[in-house]
Amino acid sequence: MAGERLRPPGWTEISAVCTAPEVRGRGHASRLVRALITRITSRNERPFLHAAEANVNAIALYERLGFVVRKRVTFRGFRTP
């Protein structure tokens, strides 16, 4: 699965790119991300995404698709009492 999330003016975030472990390596994520890139650019917007630094497989896929690391960020999670 894959979808769109945040949409700051002129941009759309590609989000929630997930492939079931038993079917990884078959190109599903690549096809999904390419389809989203096509849809986003057809609206004259630019796609962007994020990945945790430890998710090296996702980062490698995104780099093969032409994305580049623009900025490293720290993800933080918080729980409410």
N, C-alpha and C positions, 0 to 999 in steps of 0.2 A: 504494500500500500504506500501511497504518497499523496500529499495534498498541498494546499496553499494556506498560509496563515496570515502573518502580518503584511500590511500593504501601505507602507509609507509612500507619499507621493512619488510616482515614477518607478517604484520598486514592488516586487512581490517575493515573499519568503517561501521557499520550498521547504516543507516541513513533514515530519513523521514518515520518513522514508524507512520502510521496514520490509524485510524479506524473511519468511519462515526458514529456520535453520536447515530444514531438510531439502530445501530447493535453492539454497545459495549457490552462487557460481554459475548460474544459467543465464545471466543477463537480465533478469527481471527488473532489478533496481535501476539498471542503466536505461532500459526502455521506458520505465516510468518517469525518471528524471528528464530524459530527452523529450518526452511528450509534454511534460510541464514546462520545460524551457520553450518549446514551440508555442504553447498556449500563451505563456506570459509575454514572450517577445511579439506575438501577433497583436497584443494590446499596446505595443510600444512601451512596455515596461521592462525593467531589468530584473532577472532572477538573482536571488541571493539565498544563502543557507548558512547553517552553523552545524558544527559537529564537535563533540567532546574530543579533546586532544588524544585521549587513549583509544579512540575509535579509528585506528589506523586504516582499517579496510574501507570504511566509508570515506575517509579523507582521500585515499588513493583513488577510489572511484570518482569522486568529485573532481579531482585534479585531472584524471583522464578525460573527463567531460569538459575541461576548459576552465574550471573554477580555480582561483588562486587564494591562498591564505592572505587575508587582508589585515587581520588583527587577531591577536590571541586574547581571549577573555577568560575570566574565572567564573564558573557557574557556581551558584550558591543556592542551597535549598533551605527553606525555613518551614517550621511547623508551628501552627498556632496551638496554644494550650487547650 
